[in-house]
Structure formats: structure tokens, C-alpha cells
Amino acid sequence: MKLKNRVFGLDLLRSVAILIVVLGHSSPLISGYFKSFPYLPSLDGVDLFFVLSGFLVGTIIIKIFDNAQSFEFKDTLNFLVRRWFRTLPNYFLFLTVNIVLIYFGLIKGCLNHFFITYVFFFQNFFKPFDFLFWESWSLSVEEWFYLLFPFAMMAIYKFFKYRIKVKNIILTGIVIFIVCPLIYRISQYDTFKSWDLYYRKLVLTRLDTIGFGLLAAYLYYYFLDFWRKYRKASFLFVDYLPKFKLIIL
């Protein structure tokens, strides 16, 4: 891709997210050698990755259905096939690598009958997993977003028998993605449960993070003048969003 086609703001956010993730994973190791090394447990770079994914992939989804002015299965299937060709080959490759390494005792892990959940990304759908390929939790959240969001809009479209504008159906789907995980998270909250395992790494409790990215994509696509006018103020919102979510939890 030519440099002129790059979006500086998105590249900057990606860089910040990567830096936060690297610091978060390396801080416990490096702090033993450098006592003043910053440990940032309250910052989660994956949050930023999810919002970016919601914005980028959400823009693609919105464009597909807005151009068609309908929600047909063939459009959804075409979108899913394109996304799966980008993600599934590498996922199953590294899943296989993990299985082989665990089998020969080269890395820690447990091979049991729950392995089948990894094939369908159910390993962390509504309960924690802690026996194999721990890094896959975030991709599982992404994959369920790819699947659930288009089908949610299709269901709304069919339920109201095509009487609602595509634009309003998309917004309804976004609101569902933001509100429902929040309600579920509150209903399931227990101070004795691990925040990392039971809330941070479950599909049903993290889809709202992608929902905020979808909302940004909606504003960008349908209200471009508004987006450009308030894009600087949005950085304040992003800055306080992680703190707001922690308060909710």
C-alpha cells in the first residue's frame, strides 16, 4: 500500500495499542531488572484494538448493506467468507502448532474433550478457558462480532418486514451490541470472580467494546461533517472510556 493511502490517525492508534500491550506483558518481567519501569495494569491495549476493529470492519459492513439498501443472506455470506479467508487459516495453523507443542510437552497446556470448542470459537463464549492457546480469546471475540452483527441486522430487517430504513436498522444493531453486553456484565458481576477471566476475556462481556467502534463507524459514514467537527473531542472520550468501563464492572 502506498504511503499516501495510509490513514495517520489509525496507524497512530494501532501503534499506541501495540505499545500498551507490549508494556503490559513485559512489565512484570522487566520490572525485576528495572525497578522504575512503569507497570500499567489499568490500561488495556486490546480495548483499543477492539474499537479499531469495530470502526474498520464496521465501516465495511455498513457500506455493504447501505449500498444494497437491504439485508440479504448472500451479502452477509460474502462478507463472512472474505473475513474468514483472512483470519481462519492462521488461526487453525497456530492452534495446530499449540496442540503439537503441548502433546510433546514443549509448552504448558492441557488436551481434553473441550478442545472441540476451539474449532467453533466457543472456548470463551460465556465461561473462562485456561487449558490451551490462551492468546485466542481476543480473536474469538472478533469472530463472533463478524457473525452476530450482520445476522442481528438481518433479523431486525425481517422482523419489521422491511418497513425500517437500512440506516436505522444499522443503528439499532449497534445499540444492541453496546447495551446487551453491558446488561449481561452487570447481571453476572461477582466480586469473587476474576475480572480478567470472567469479564475481560469472555465474548458476551466484551462485544460492547467493538460496539463503540461500530458507533464511530456509523457517525463517520452517515454524519461525516459532525465527525470532522468533533473528532478532536473524541480523544477525550476514548481517554476516559476505559475508566468508565472499570467503574461499571
Residue, then its C-alpha position, 0 to 999 in steps of 0.5 A: m500500500k502506498l504511503k499516501n493511502r495510509v490513514f495517520g490517525l489509525d496507524l497512530l492508534r494501532s501503534v499506541a495499542i501495540l505499545i500498551v500491550v507490549l508494556g503490559h506483558s513485559s512489565p512484570l518481567i522487566s520490572g525485576y531488572f528495572k525497578s522504575f519501569p512503569y507497570l500499567p495494569s489499568l490500561d488495556g491495549v486490546d480495548l483499543f484494538f477492539v474499537l479499531s476493529g469495530f470502526l474498520v470492519g464496521t465501516i465495511i459492513i455498513k457500506i455493504f448493506d447501505n449500498a444494497q439498501s437491504f439485508e440479504f443472506k448472500d451479502t452477509l455470506n460474502f462478507l463472512v467468507r472474505r473475513w474468514f479467508r483472512t483470519l481462519p487459516n492462521y488461526f487453525l495453523f497456530l492452534t495446530v502448532n499449540i496442540v503439537l507443542i503441548y502433546f510433546g510437552l514443549i509448552k504448558g497446556c492441557l488436551n481434553h474433550f473441550f478442545i472441540t470448542y476451539v474449532f467453533f470459537f466457543q472456548n470463551f463464549f460465556k465461561p473462562f478457558d485456561f487449558l490451551f492457546w490462551e492468546s485466542w480469546s481476543l480473536s474469538v471475540e472478533e469472530w463472533f462480532y463478524l457473525l452476530f452483527p450482520f445476522a442481528m441486522m438481518a433479523i431486525y430487517k425481517f422482523f419489521k418486514y422491511r418497513i425500517k430504513v437500512k440506516n436505522i436498522i444499522l443503528t439499532g444493531i449497534v445499540i444492541f451490541i453496546v447495551c446487551p453486553l453491558i446488561y449481561r456484565i452487570s447481571q453476572y458481576d461477582t466480586f469473587k470472580s476474576w475480572d480478567l477471566y470472567y469479564r475481560k476475556l469472555v465474548l458476551t462481556r466484551l462485544d460492547t467494546i467493538g460496539f463503540g467502534l461500530l458507533a464511530a463507524y456509523l457517525y463517520y459514514y452517515f454524519l461525516d461533517f459532525w465527525r470532522k467537527y468533533r473528532k478532536a473531542s473524541f480523544l477525550f472520550v476514548d481517554y476516559l472510556p476505559k475508566f468508565k468501563l472499570i467503574i461499571l464492572 
